[in-house]
Amino acid sequence: MNTDKTGLILWRSTTSSRAEAKVCSWQAVTEQDLETNIWRAYIRHLPEGERISSREMFRARGDAELWCRAEIGQRCQVVRFAYRMERPKLSAELRRKILNTLRRYNTLTTQALVVETLREWGLTRARILLASEEYRDWPEEWLSEEPGHYLWLTLNEMDYSTSHNRVSRGTIALDYPQVRQHASRWVEQLAPMPFYETIYAYCIAAYNWLETCDLQPFLRNAKSERDAIKVCLDKWKLDLDVY
């Protein structure tokens, strides 16, 4: 498996002449004609099956992959931004502050708070971007999905094989309306900060929380700690509607 330099698109070689990747709700495929050694590329929208093929052919696989990334980038906000910006330098202080906030709540409340914070953050960010000339014609839905996709794609790359000491669960338990209120207040603090530095620190804090949180609520549907982490990740993926 090869990692695109942005860290957000993972290519998997199915054969020596074919590679594919999945990002957001799109599949990217590059295929080589073994007689001519020329590469072709196409992308496919997974929910609807729409296929878009390159009109040109490529002499190198890397050029075909770049075409796929550029095409998906026109349709998926997180890929477009990732193309322009690589992973920012992690702010240890901001990561620690976010992690401490996540640890104030009990496990299920934190799980819900992460989702609601990203949703609210996405809506806030979409309003900011739509006010600019560059994104005026973009669908708000695409723009608002970026924080959720960024979290999922970041966490999906992480290593969960190492066991860590578990921290006692927080004491704050909220119902859904309260979760939304807390998320809204938190976004008021996060949104004015530089987006990529902040969302990256948020994602790493969420990863650290997963590594050390009380997994008991997830263990009911899992056989091991690693499976319990996957239960939480799958719930986030479902709630955020990301691929």
Beta strands, then each sheet from edge to edge (+ up, - down):
strand 1: 2-3
strand 2: 10-15
strand 3: 18-23
strand 4: 26-32
strand 5: 39-45
strand 6: 51-53
sheet 1: 1+ 2- 3+ 4- 5+ 6-
end
